[in-house]
Amino acid sequence: CQQMMKKFPKAKKVITTLRGSISASHNTWAGVLYDGSKMYETRQYQITDIVDRVGGGDSFMGGLIYGLLTYPEDDQNALDFAVAASCLKHTIKGDANLVKVEEVQKLMGGDASGRVAR
């Protein structure tokens, strides 16, 4: 991340996801955000029953935008929201994330049941 900040000096933040592939249906999922002085990391999720990976990155970015707007002074919470939203998206067929904000917050809060509560 520091090298990216040097390469792009006008960038205020560098953010990426970290995927570990155990199998086609089991991945680990986390994220990092570097703001030029501090590195933020999320917990690592175990996604054990992947339905569809398509849309996972879009869901992460949508979650990050929502998180940065909702928690403007809290990069950790914004990043946690983005990763949790994307993690839940992996349990939904298709490229759209159909979860509710409350479902993402529930996963962020430690309810790792891994299922979308509807």
N, C-alpha and C positions, 0 to 999 in steps of 0.2 A: 504494500500500500504506500509506503514511503517513497518508493521508486516511482510509482504512478503520480504522486503529488509533485515530485521533482520534474517529471516529464510534462505534466500539465499544471503549471504553477498557478493558474487562475482557478483551478478546481478547489472547492471548499471542503469536499468530502469524497472519499473513495469507499464504495460499498460493493460487496460481492457475496454470493452464496457459496457454500462449501458442501458438495455432494459426495458421499461415499457410496459406492455401489457394492452391496453385498451379493445381491442377485437381481433378477429382473423385477421381482416384487418386493424387495427389501433394500431400502436405501437409508443412509443417515443424511440428515439435513440440518444445516446451521448457516449462520451468516456473520459477517464482520463489517464494521464501519470504522473508518479512520478519519478523524476530523483535522488532521495536521499536527495534533499534539497528543491525542488520546485514542487508543484502540478499544473499540467496543466489540464484544463477542456475545453471541446468543448461546443458549444451551444447545446441545446436539440432540435432535429428535431422531427416534427410530421409527421410520415409516415401514411397517411390516406387511401391509396389504395394499400395495399400490394398485389403483384402478387405472389411472391415466396420468402420465407425466406431462402431457401436452397442456400448456397454459400455466405451468408451475412458475416459470420466470415472469410471465405477465402478471400473475397473481402476486408474486413477490414485489414487483415494482408498484403495482396498484396499492398494495398494503403499505409499502414504504412511503408513497406519496400521502396516503391517508394518515399514517403514523406521524410523519413530519408536520403535517398540518394540525393534527390533534394534540400532539405533544411537542410543540415548537422548541421548548427548552430542554428536552429529554431525549437525546439521540438513542439511548439504550432502549427506552420504551418503544420508540418508533421502529427500531430495528427488530425488537422482539415481536412487535405486531406484524411486521412484514413476513418474518420467517414463519410465524404461527399460521398466518393466512395462507401462505404458500404450502405449508405442510398439509393443512386440511384440504387444499385443492387437489392434492394427489389422491384423495379418496373419492373424487367425483369424476364421472365420465364426461369427456368433452373439454373444450378449452376455456370455459367460463367458470369462475369461482362463484358458487351459489350459496356460500355460507353467510351467516349474519355476523355483525360486529360482536355480539354477545358470545357467539361460539368461538371466535378468535380469542377474545378476552378470557374465556374459560380455559382454553388450552394454554394461554400465556400464564394463567394463574396456577398451573400445575395439574389440571385435569387432563391427563394424557390417555384417556380412554380410547382416543384415536378415532372416534366415530362422530359424525355430524349429528347433533341432537336436533331432531325436527319434531 
